[in-house]
Amino acid sequence: MQHLQAASRRALAAARERLDGYLDGAGEADAERLGDELFAAVDLLAGQPVLRRHLADPATEAADRTRLLRAVFGTKLGRPATQLLEELVGARWSQPRDLMDAAETLGRLAMLTVA
């Protein structure tokens, strides 16, 4: 995630704080599940550029983007992954790709706590 513009840097920093708060109390299995679920979300976003654009569209209200996220993922993800992704789609991104890159970064950080 090189050269992020200001909006994306702020959004990622806020999401990392939430992730750190969760990981402080999480066990290895919980952190690994979170990482796996975030990577699954990244895979979906990588293959669906239209969805990625809609989830990161600053012209769309954050609540509408969050509803779209819930409609796509439903109950397929655990609560921690869902909350992190909701925070990501509720944030303002400089580019739609930054949303996906941020989810991947959070997934990697979660997996690093397991290593």
N, C-alpha and C positions, 0 to 999 in steps of 0.2 A: 504494500500500500504506500508506494512512494508518491511524493508530491501531492498530497491531498490538499484541496482548497479548504479554507477556514470552516465552512459549514460542515464538511465531512469530518474534519479533525475534531470538531466539538462533539458531533454525534458519536463518533467512535470512542472518544474519551468518556462520555457519559455511559455508554454501554459497557466499557471495560470496568468502570467503577461498579456497576451492577453485577457484572460477572465476578469480580473479585469478592464482593460481598457474599455472593452465593457460594463460591468455592471455599471461602474461609470455613464454612460449616458443613461442607459436603465431603462425603467419603469418596474413595477411589472409584467405586462402581457408579456413583451418581455423576461424578465428573466425566467419566468415560461415556456414559449414556448421553450426557449433555453434548459432549463433543461429537458423538456419532449423529445425534439428531440435527445439530447445526450443519454438519457436513451433508446430510441428506437434503436439508433445505437449500444449501448452496448448489448441490447437483440439480435440483429442480429449477432454481433461478437461472443457472447457467444454460439450461436447455430451453428456457421460456423467456426470451428477451422482452416480449410484450408484457408479461406478468411483472417482470423486474421493473420495467418503466412505470407501470401503474402503481406499484408499491413504493416507488421513490418519487413520484410526481409531486412537486411542491405546489402545484395548482389545485391539487385534490386535498380536501380536509384530512387531517391525520386520523380522525375517527373513521372515515370512509376507507382509508388505506388499511387500517386495523381490521375492519370488518371483512375486507377482501382477503387479508391474510388468514383470518379465522375460517372463512369459507373454503379456502384452498387446503389448509392443513387440518381443519376440524380437530379431532381428538387424536390425531396420529402422533403428535409430539407431547412430551411431558410438559408439566407446568413451567419448569425453569426455562426450557428452550422456547416455549411459546411466549413467555414474558420477555425474554431477551429479544426475540424477533419482533414482538409488538413494539418494544422500545425503538428498535432499528427502523421499522416502517413509520413510526410516529415522528421520527426525527427528520431534519432537513438535510438533504444530500446534494453535493455539488454536481454529481453525475450519478445516474442509476446504477452504474457498475460499482460505485463505491459502496452501495448497500450490500451487494453480494460479497464484495471483498471484505467488508467489515464482519459479516457473518462467518466467513472463512477464518478470519483472524481470531474471532472469539472461539471458534471450534478448536483451533490450534492451541490457544491458550488453555482451554479446558483439558485437552489431551496432554499438554505438558505437565500439568499437575499430577497426572497419573504416572508419567515416566519417571 
